[in-house]
Amino acid sequence: MKKVMAFGSFDMLHKGHEAYLKEAKSYGDYLIVIVARDDSIMKFKGKEPKNDENYRLEQIKKLDFVDEAVL
């Protein structure tokens, strides 16, 4: 089994995020998504996310093509 990993903040999840993750999944059999923590977003983007990390994680977990999602 080939595992694929994708990373992002996924704040305000939209179709572009879904397309990115579907493409990532096409490279393997098992998709693991890493959702950025709030403090990382603040550090790299200089602003707080609109949705907290736990909410964003739960939204990613709801996508049927995502096999695993973690912070």
N, C-alpha and C positions, 0 to 999 in steps of 0.2 A: 504494500500500500504506500502510495506517495502522498506525503503530507505537505500542505502549503500553508504559509503564514502570511497574513496581511495585517497592517497596522494603520491606525488613524484615530482621529478624535471623534468623528461621526456625530458632531453636534448638529442638531436639526437634520436628522437622517433624511436623505432625499434620493431620487432615482439615480443620480450620478454616483452616490456611494454604493447603491445596490449594483450598478453596472460594474464598478471597480471590483467589488467582492465576487460577483459572478465570474468575471474574467479571471480573477485569482483562482477561484475554484476550478476553472477549466484546465489549470496546469497540474492538477492532482486529483486525488480521490477523497481527501479529508481536509477541510478548511478550518484553520484555527485563526480567529480574529483577536488581535490585541487592541483593546480600547484604551486610549490615553487617559491617564489620571488627570484630575482637575489641576493639580499643581504643575504638571508638565505642560499643559496647555497655557497656563498663565506664564510660565517661564519662556516658552518658545513663541507664543503668539502675542504675549503682552496684554492679554485680556482674559477675563473669566469666561468659561463656556456658558451658554444660555441654559443648558441642562446639566445636572450633576452627573458624575461618572457612573453612579449606579443606575440611573435612568437610561443613560446612553448604552450601558452594557445590556440592560434588559431589552432595549429596542433591537440590538444586534442579535441577541439570542432568539428573538421571535422570527427571524428570517429562516425559512425552511432549508435553505442551502448551506447555512452555517452549521458546522458540526460541533464547534466548541468556541466559546468566547470568554476571554478573561481580561482583567485589568492589568 
